[in-house]
């Protein structure tokens, strides 16, 4: 195997040789070497090769702009004083920068507290969810048992059924959790799990958290793609299935684990529907952001109703606050988001 | 079950299995000891998982017994290993399979199937929240009848959501295939472009997108996003047509084209996952196919239709289903809005009925779409 450096060198040499040959062929007259069709084909290829990159750049540039515009707008707005919002002479760059919006929004959202709550909920639920979903996915991928296809049908159903259908019965189940002593054990005395983290942890522990169906599906596809010989070797060496799973399969599925973990974190972070059903106190960042305009009116304007246009700087500051942790994570780990999912087995449909 | 009880239970069962194993060993010699041991390990493993213990251990003991029986009356002197041993291996694997998904089965029964059934029951009743849970009364189909007969918003919203989805889905698919093909080519700044295109995946599922879209819950006046959307709503299509010398071909047609083009913001922001899926599919196209196409002198156009599309066709189905489901389930669409509204105003039965009717319609649409598309999909035979 040649190293990367050497390969680059070879590529260069190959190109130089090609060029030299073309030059020679052109000098002697192309018709001698190629049929007319080939000449036409090459010419067309050369033209598209020259024009296409320009088009590609334009398309990508335009679309990247569409995606980045709200983010740029968000940053531009979040740091400008509220009065300057109505100044028509300001488009992008405010005349002065201020941290006041961020500070005030931080207080209104109780950001330090809600951030900690969110991170705690998020990490515990995601870790549990990834572990249990991978075990389930492995079970579906590698073992034949009666009713497997029906059970897997239920997994697909979990993907399709919107959570809105099951939320209210689930709420009742949590509010009147049975058996009672277990609820008391978990919450330390109360009989209802509402407003405790267990409404997130319990489903995650039993592979039924947010979008668990999708994760089970991803893991199943991935484990199916791994060669069977891996396990056979482990079995021959005397590993039981559980040990095989832990020692042989998990290390091989690292990228898959990371991808699912990252997606799980993102979805738990962004979720406001499920958490708003089970938390009445607006503890998480997403819930705070969802109710930010009402909160702002109450805290900053003394309960008067104010139009969104007047609130925009604080709203955007709230957006900046709540997506910064995700963005930082994304910037450092985007390689895993993108490459991870390419290898994580969604391909092997 | 408390932790303690669980332990107790498991210990008891373990003892039982050990006893059974001993009995069997006495009857049938050393091979069976092994099988019993296997049953024991199976029991141990299953014990880890918890509540499923009783049936699983019993089954394991049964397996061991069955194996013992077949062993005690050997048929042939040599030849293959006894038939019973093979069956027991298969059954053992079955048990392990159940062991692996046991957690999920328990969870799904409790957190998915049961709530699903309960919400179906709600749909057929009038509901009232009481002190000890939901109180049901007055069973019958009236919730469904009301939803379609009397509620004026519901049917309207249903039609709107359906037609919206029908319009949006093919657009998103075509767009994301196009972008995926571009992002799959080699050029400078590809990593950056990919990172930007997947950004919506991270942001678009959260409440941030609402603020970006200017749809904050309380007031109608949009914030800064207004400025943004007008930027793209400039009547480009009309101008283009006028420029080409075409005036007023048809009001309706220009209107449709306009809604499509002005919606480019939503289009881009909603196709992150689809681009990701298509990109991963594109990378699965074997290099040999590309090489062969080049040898035959295929143009990029031909390559796209004859190589790319067939290879990624299974992924097209996945994306199609994902897009349809995503668009139906989106809390921002009108039907979901009505359903959630009714739920928050304590009309749980009515809201459940609406959600179920809606869900049934989604199911039918999906089934039809999948059945049609499935005919055109090319699966590589291995």
Interface residues (C-beta under 8 A of the other chain):
Chain A: X37 X38 X41 X44 X48 X53 X56 X59 X60 X63 X64 X66 X67 X68 X69 X70 X71 X73 X74 X77 X132 X135 X136 X138 X139 X140 X142 X143 X144 X145 X146 X148 X151 X154 X158 X159 X160 X161 X162 X164 X165 X166 X167 X168 X169 X170 X172 X173 X176 X181 X182 X185 X202 X203 X205 X206 X207 X208 X216 X240 X241 X242 X245 X266 X267 X269 X270 X271 X272 X273 X286 X289 X290 X293 X294 X305 X307 X308 X309 X311 X312 X315 X316 X318 X319 X322 X323 X326 X327 X330 X334 X337 X338 X341 X342 X346 X347 X348 X349
Chain B: X2 X41 X45 X48 X90 X93 X94 X95 X96 X97 X98 X99 X100 X101 X103 X104 X105 X106 X107 X108 X110 X111 X112 X113 X114 X115 X116 X118 X119 X122 X132 X133 X134 X179 X182 X185 X187 X193 X194 X195 X196 X197 X198 X199 X200 X201 X202 X203 X205 X206 X207 X208 X210 X211 X212 X214 X216 X217 X218 X219 X221 X222 X223 X224 X225 X228 X232 X264 X265 X268 X269 X276 X277 X279 X280 X281 X283 X284 X297 X299 X300 X314 X315 X317 X318 X325 X328 X329 X331 X336 X339 X340 X343 X348 X351 X352 X355 X356 X359 X362 X363 X366
